[in-house]
Amino acid sequence: MGIAVSTATDVAKSAAGIVLTKPGLGGIVASVKEGRVTFQRILTYTLNSVTKKIVQVLFLAVGLVMTGHAILTPMLMVIIMLTGDLLGMSLATDNVRPSPMPNVWRIGQLTIAGVFMGVSELVFCAAVLAVAKFRLGFGIETLRTVAFAAVVVGNQATTYTNRERGRMGSCRPSRWLIGSSAVDVTIASTLAISGIAMSPLPVAVVGGIFGAAAAFAVVLDFAKVPVLSRLKIA
């Protein structure tokens, strides 16, 4: 990439990829840092998208096999997509740490990582659904609400584990990400408890699903680090 200084000719500035507007070469360091921050945000968004697609497709099949019915109605799927999009868009403003080394797109490794995260969330959602069906004995309408809540909070868990290549919590989330998470959780819990567009769930059950999602995020965070390290995603 060509770099021109502020005192260069107009021809040099037009041909350069970066024009330094201040004296000195500090702008080069700032440009590299900003580029790596942008790359990390794109990487997180891509990894998050692959994870969600794996869950949304396979969980419908798992729910059909487990219950004999469509586990999510079209209305529930629309609500899940809306809340997921709100959370996903907020990743564009998230606080991230620039990578220590130059970045390279590794699509194959990134896909493998997304499949790993997606299958992990799928196991969590299927486990919650199995407990609700075989342990609590819920009917199909109530199971649909359980599946809705499990997918929403499972998406929250994987989003916060996907946003960092290291341990979760090493970089503080942005206010937009925290705010969108709060909105998503509020909407999902209110709809599930009140029975709006779905069968109502007891508060204790909703709280139990949220607690299970928090535990799932901690476990997945420990499993994620060696996987990303092995795939050289940093």
Number of C-alpha atoms within 10 A of each C-alpha: 6 11 16 19 18 15 13 13 10 11 9 16 18 13 13 15 11 16 19 19 11 11 10 10 11 10 16 14 10 11 13 13 16 14 15 20 18 17 18 24 21 14 19 24 20 17 23 24 17 19 27 24 14 19 23 17 11 14 22 16 15 18 21 14 12 16 16 11 14 16 25 22 14 9 11 18 13 12 17 20 15 13 20 21 13 16 23 21 14 18 23 17 14 21 19 22 18 19 16 9 8 10 14 10 10 11 10 10 16 20 15 17 23 22 19 19 28 26 18 22 28 24 15 19 27 19 13 21 26 18 13 18 18 10 9 11 12 15 12 16 16 20 24 23 27 28 24 25 26 26 26 22 25 26 26 23 21 23 26 19 25 24 24 24 22 18 14 19 12 11 14 12 18 15 13 18 22 15 14 20 22 13 15 22 18 12 13 23 20 16 19 24 18 15 15 11 13 20 18 18 20 12 14 10 16 21 12 13 20 21 13 16 25 16 13 17 25 15 12 19 23 14 14 23 19 13 17 18 12 11 15 12 18 18
